[in-house]
Amino acid sequence: MRRSRSQTCKLGRLSHCRSEISVTITPSSSEPRLSAPIDLVRVRHLFSSAQRVADADFLRREVSARMFERLELVKITPQRLLDAGCGAGGDLALLQKQFTQAQILGADGSAAMLLEARNRLAAALSSVNRLLAKYLPGKARPGAGLDAALLCADFAQLPLAHNAVDLVWSNLALHWHPQPDRVFREWRRVLRQDGLLMFSCFGPDTCKQLRSAFAAIDAAPHVLPFVDMHDLGDMLVEAGFSTPVMDMEHITVTYASVDKLMADVRALGGNPLSTRRRGLLGKGDWSRVVGNLEQQRQADGKIPLTFEIIYGHAFRPAPTVTSSGEAIIRIEPNPNRK
């Protein structure tokens, strides 16, 4: 299925096209695979300031809105849910609004981002209580709604018990981990039977214009080699999820200047690769990069930057084998038998 449309964003024209695939391959066992030599310590450093990444929040909010559109098609009433990679908490209040009776958990590897999330939740809670006090005297109370338990943790090693949540939600975070297959196994571990995983992440075409511009000066990786949608689908099945559905679209944001384009790339997280080029580029090399980007200006005079957004959702199925490896055979009663 392919569709296309255009939409205006704050930086110019934002457009996308979409394709979808339902993955039904045979699972196989494998050792954890390295998607890229990502330095997790550097990832935490790159997200150590909420102010540093704030300018790119427009993209996170746009993708979040599209995830919620997909979530509306799934019938689920979670009692407890986890936002894995909650960052500054942009989705926490939205999830609480969608599932008013659910307990909300937020997990992120950056303590600084969690502090910002807590501050935002406190501000939102204060606003709610002021409204309650104004229109429904006596209803306002500390801790009423818009509250969440925040955990500082690695995606692949969550401080949660088995079968702890009904929904794992993750918006534009998975691509920052070097072993997504290991993350999927951990998310399956904390999900209850029939629990839902819903996530988004960047795909291989993300920042392709920037990758091309830097390729002219050296062979060093200046942009992450993001994982392909089909490979992520394979990993989900291997992790034990049932019939995952993968969905992909291209979003193009346009910029008036190279400086603003680069600022947003840094705000999105920058380059966490351990194999990245060390030190600043010389003036000559940087001029060539700028020149390559300038040559990509479109008829409207704007420089495009593509983001391939991958969406996935899958359920944790009932187990088919016991912990000792014995097959589980389920016998359902025949409703027509007397």
Helices and strands as residue ranges (DSSP letters): E 3-9, E 12-22, H 40-46, H 50-53, G 54-56, H 57-71, E 80-84, H 92-98, E 103-108, H 111-135, E 149-152, E 165-171, G 174-176, H 180-190, E 191-202, H 208-215, H 229-239, E 242-255, H 258-267, H 283-294, E 303-315
